[in-house]
Amino acid sequence: MKTRHFFWRLILYRPGLYLLNLLAWSLIHMAPLVPGLLTKAFFDHLEGTYTFPYGVWAIAVLLIGAALARIALIYGGFMTDVHFRFRISTLLRRNMLSHVMKEPGARAIPCSPGEAISNFRDDVDQAEEATSWSVDTLGLIGFVMVASWILISIDLQLTILVFVPLILVVTAAQIATARIQKYRAASRESTAKVTGAISEMFANVQAIQVAGAEKRVVDRFVSLSEKRRQSMVKDKLLTETLSSIFTNSVNLGTGLILVLASFKMRNGDFTVGDLSLFVYYLTFVTQLISNVGNFMTYYKQMAVSFQRIKTMLQGAPASLLTAANYIGIGRVKGKRRSHGEETGSRVAERDPEAVGMMENSAISMAEDGVERTYIQAPPLSILEVRGLSYQYPETGRGISDIDFTLKRGSFTVVTGMIGSGKTTLVRTLLGLLPAEAGEIRWNGEKVAEPADFFIPPQSAYTAQIPRLYSDKLRNNILLGISEQPGSLDRALYAAVMEDDMKHLEYGLETMVGPRGVKLSGGQAQRTAAARMLVRDAQLYVFDDLSSALDVETERKLWERLFRDRDGATCLVVSHRKAALHHADHIIVLNGGVIEAEGTAEQLLRSSESFRQLWYGEETG
Ligand SMILES: Nc1ncnc2c1ncn2[C@@H]1O[C@H](COP(=O)(O)OP(=O)(O)OP(=O)(O)O)[C@@H](O)[C@H]1O
């Protein structure tokens, strides 16, 4: 998609509102035609070359009326502009966010969080600005056309002099266009880097202190800021230079008009009223010139922002950005889709085989009027994984050709040395990383979109590094689902948190995270486990939950899980004996492939890697 298509599609999101905005600003910019003519009449009346039928005071009253009418128009114009701008930028941000949410979770954004924030904030603002400025330009062109016609009918020569600066400015801006793009891209890039560095610094204060790396971190920040300063100065300098060209060329035009008019007035060809009209209109022509310049600059800057926003899509079509979607204002438009229509077609497009399973999908309508699709598959009896592969583009490492089967109620442990691919395996299975090859079958039916499918009630997952929010413990566990009687207590018990709860003064109401109580690594992991266990699921996936749990706590956790959740199927990444002992089946990974599998007993006899892991734990 080209920038102009993007621009056009943004306008088409709310064409009615855009036209209203265009009309409002056209009237605002054309309104000065009236006081210009009234001023001419005023001076001509005083000079005696023309007689206004209702006298000078009537002209004064009309001038005040025109000013008041313009004030009212400007008020209306701001209302339409704000409504249009807000909708455009909200739509863009909504569509970007929706895409980020659909990307495989572990690769949701292709850049640092700081850069993503800059894309969401600055680049969207740029697109909003360019679309909004377009109405001024069109309105002012309307003014210039009518004004030119009036001025030409008074004096052709002088009229041309008014427009010469305009031609100069447009040419200058065109020449500078390529440079603006380059400097703007560099300044946006350097700003994103500085924002990224700040967010990394705040996130890693402890690591920086422990490593005694304060000076190096500050030096890096200073060097990034210096680069930003240089690119910003270049960007601003060029923008301001252009703006000064816009203004000064008009001043030059005014001077020329004055010199020329003085000759004409001496000859009696030109009245004081004519001069006032020329000078009055010229002010608004100045506005047109700077507006055209601004619009061109904003448009070019939008082209840069558009490219940056597109990278967020990671190859998805850019038309997603401008797709007409509900943005939370007004009522949801159009017919509500029936149950199978959305999920059925969405899945059918990708894989006709998978449609059967999706017959069990359900759509719920939340209070905000947004439809959300939940897939409800039949209870798990067997999960088959065949040929699953994923390689990180950056390192070429990952997993390849992974086969395994999980039966209902089984406890399977994935183990292996550091970097052997355990996390990659579970993330690819769950759709958090996009599988490059292989298939997953749930009760024999192919799972078309693992990311949409492996969520409650099918599966629940605890990542290796738990992510908690600055919120109450209760909200961190529930994370949006409604509490059922006893559900939180059961989850806390299963996650072996009962002792921790006794020590937290405010219990479930305790604020945790950066703005509250700092939980220990083990507590954070158990909170994440409780978050998983409060959601009843068929398949529980734990990624190295045990790394921050002591042996006794971990033993209790597995015991409770088995006792209270009969039939739950578990896939657990671990190298701990507590988990390996429980396992019906163990998969040993090495270099991203399955090196051996079997029970602990079998593997102790057959696998050297497994023996190292097993005995390594005793010595380690
Ligand atoms: N985001 C990433 N980008 C590039 N390479 C990665 C990325 N994450 C992991 N890798 C590489 O992929 C391989 C498998 O990593 P993975 O995290 O799956 O191993 P693991 O067995 O879970 O390790 P650990 O026991 O430390 O958790 C490693 O060689 C690692 O360096």
The ligand as an SDF file (V2000), in Angstrom:
LIG
                    3D

 31 33  0  0  0  0  0  0  0  0999 V2000
   14.3920  -14.9200   21.2830 N   0  0  0  0  0  0  0  0  0  0  0  0
   15.3620  -15.7080   20.7910 C   0  0  0  0  0  0  0  0  0  0  0  0
   16.0170  -15.3280   19.6770 N   0  0  0  0  0  0  0  0  0  0  0  0
   16.9810  -16.0880   19.1690 C   0  0  0  0  0  0  0  0  0  0  0  0
   17.3920  -17.2610   19.6710 N   0  0  0  0  0  0  0  0  0  0  0  0
   16.7740  -17.6990   20.7770 C   0  0  0  0  0  0  0  0  0  0  0  0
   15.7280  -16.9330   21.3960 C   0  0  0  0  0  0  0  0  0  0  0  0
   15.2910  -17.5970   22.4800 N   0  0  0  0  0  0  0  0  0  0  0  0
   16.0370  -18.7310   22.5390 C   0  0  0  0  0  0  0  0  0  0  0  0
   16.9120  -18.7900   21.5210 N   0  0  0  0  0  0  0  0  0  0  0  0
   17.8790  -19.8790   21.2400 C   0  0  0  0  0  0  0  0  0  0  0  0
   17.1360  -21.0730   20.9700 O   0  0  0  0  0  0  0  0  0  0  0  0
   17.6910  -22.1690   21.6520 C   0  0  0  0  0  0  0  0  0  0  0  0
   16.6400  -22.8130   22.5410 C   0  0  0  0  0  0  0  0  0  0  0  0
   16.2830  -21.9040   23.5650 O   0  0  0  0  0  0  0  0  0  0  0  0
   15.2230  -22.2420   24.6910 P   0  0  0  0  0  0  0  0  0  0  0  0
   14.9830  -21.0050   25.4930 O   0  0  0  0  0  0  0  0  0  0  0  0
   14.0680  -22.8940   24.0710 O   0  0  0  0  0  0  0  0  0  0  0  0
   16.0190  -23.3040   25.5560 O   0  0  0  0  0  0  0  0  0  0  0  0
   15.6280  -23.9160   26.9570 P   0  0  0  0  0  0  0  0  0  0  0  0
   15.9550  -25.3540   26.8580 O   0  0  0  0  0  0  0  0  0  0  0  0
   14.2540  -23.5520   27.3380 O   0  0  0  0  0  0  0  0  0  0  0  0
   16.6750  -23.1880   27.9020 O   0  0  0  0  0  0  0  0  0  0  0  0
   16.5590  -22.8860   29.4850 P   0  0  0  0  0  0  0  0  0  0  0  0
   16.7890  -24.1650   30.1810 O   0  0  0  0  0  0  0  0  0  0  0  0
   17.6650  -21.8990   29.7160 O   0  0  0  0  0  0  0  0  0  0  0  0
   15.2060  -22.3050   29.7180 O   0  0  0  0  0  0  0  0  0  0  0  0
   18.8910  -21.6390   22.4220 C   0  0  0  0  0  0  0  0  0  0  0  0
   20.0390  -21.9570   21.6660 O   0  0  0  0  0  0  0  0  0  0  0  0
   18.6870  -20.1540   22.4780 C   0  0  0  0  0  0  0  0  0  0  0  0
   19.9090  -19.4800   22.4130 O   0  0  0  0  0  0  0  0  0  0  0  0
  1  2  1  0
  2  3  1  0
  2  7  2  0
  3  4  2  0
  4  5  1  0
  5  6  2  0
  6  7  1  0
  6 10  1  0
  7  8  1  0
  8  9  2  0
  9 10  1  0
 10 11  1  0
 11 12  1  0
 11 30  1  0
 12 13  1  0
 13 14  1  0
 13 28  1  0
 14 15  1  0
 15 16  1  0
 16 17  2  0
 16 18  1  0
 16 19  1  0
 19 20  1  0
 20 21  2  0
 20 22  1  0
 20 23  1  0
 23 24  1  0
 24 25  2  0
 24 26  1  0
 24 27  1  0
 28 29  1  0
 28 30  1  0
 30 31  1  0
M  END
$$$$
